[in-house]
Amino acid sequence: MKKSLLLLAVIGTVGISQGDETKNPLENLKEELKKHITVINQKSPEFLLGKETHPNLKIRAFDNPDMYIKLGIRLQGTFENYKKDYADPTKEDINTWDAYLRRTRFEISAGFSKHVSFTMDIRNDKANYQDKGEQKFNVGDAYLKIKKPFEKYGSLINFKLYRGKIDVSRTETVKSAYVIHYDRPHVADEAAQFISHNRRATNAQIYGNWHKKVHYQLAFGDAVYSGKFKDAKSYKDLKSKGGKIIEQDYFYGGKVFISPFKGWEETKRTETYFGKGKHFEVGIGYWKVPKIKYEDPSNNIHEIDRTLINYEMSAHYKGFFVQAEYFDFDGVIKDWTSNEVGKSKGWYITGEYVIPQAYYLAPFVRYEKWDRWDGVGDYELKSTIFGFNWYLRGNTTKLGLSYQQDDYGVDIGDYKIKRVKLTTQWFF
C-alpha cells in the first residue's frame, strides 16, 4: 500500500503537471484527475440524493485533453395498469397489469479533436411491453458532430452527419431523459415518423444559434419507412398490411426558433429546469418529402408527397414550465382500402410546477387533441394526463406516478384507454 501511494505521489510530481508546490504531491494528482474524469454537474441544485450528474461519465486523455470518451446508461422502468373500454357493449373490455423497461440504453461518445466528436447509443426499448417479449437491441443516435469549425462565427455554424434528430417537434427533440412524461404526445410521435423514420434516418444537418437569440436547423436525408407509414383510420402500417414503399425522394426542411426577450434566452432543449432561471421561445418548422411511391395492400401503385409544419412555444420561470405545439400534416392516407389523401391537424399543451421546498416534488398535466383525418367523420383522439415527478437526484434518479386517459373517436375505434403508471429513471 505504501509503495502504491509513493508511486502515485511521484506520478503526480513529475508525470502529470506542475500542480501547486504548497500541496502534497498526492493532492496534486487528485486535482489533476478531477479535470480528466468527471460526472457530477457542479451547477446542479442539491437534491435529496445529491447533485445531478452530467449526461455520461467523461474521461479525457492526459496527453490530449481535446480527446475523450463518454460512457453512460439510461434506464426507464414502468409498472402499469392498462384498461381498454369499448363503447360497443358486444366487445370485451381489456384490463391488464404490465411491467416493462420503457427505455434501456447504453450511450457512448468519442471526442476526436477540439471540433469533431461521435455520439451513439445501443437501445432495447419497451422490453416486455404487453406481449412483445424481450425485443432486440438496435442503434439509435449515431452522428458525427463538427462543432464550431469556423471559430470566428462562434456557435453560428455547426454540422451533424448520419443518425441525428431532425427538429420536427420540440418534445421529440428533447432527450428522453429530460422529458416530463416518458411517453410523448401521440401527435408528436406521428410527426417523428411522418417525414423521416424515427426523425433520425441517415441525414446531413447544418445548425447553430446567434447569441442564443435565434436558433436554426437545416437538413436533408433519408425519408419514411413502410413499417411506420400509417393510415388515419386503422393506424396500421403499410408493411404489416402487405404493402411496400417502392421509391422516394430525400426529405428536406428546417426549423427556426427565437428567444425575443433579453435575459429569457433558451440555452438548452429540455423540459426540466428544477426551479432555476427563466426562458421564453417560439418557433416554426417546415419539412417536406417531394415524392413517395408505394404499393398498397391490393398491389396498386400510388404516388404522394408529404409536408409537415410545426409551431412551438415553451417558457419557464423558476418552478413553472409550460410548453405547447401545433402540427399540420399534409399527405395523410385516410384508409388503406381507399388510399384517399388528405390532411391531419393536432396540438398539445403541457405544464409542470417544481417545488424545491418539497424535495423537488413536481405535479404536471398534459392535454392533447389530434384530428387524424381533417374531414367528414369522427377521427379525433383526445388525451389527458396528470401526475407528479419526484426528482430525487434531478434527471439522474427520479420517480413518477401518473394517470392517463385516451379517448378515440367513432371512426378510429370508439374506445377509451386508461393507464395508471409508476415510473422510475436512472440516468448518467
Summary of the structure (lengths in Angstrom):
residues: 428
radius of gyration: 24.1
end to end distance: 32.0
largest distance: 83.6
contacts: 1412
relative contact order: 0.13
helix: 14%
strand: 51%
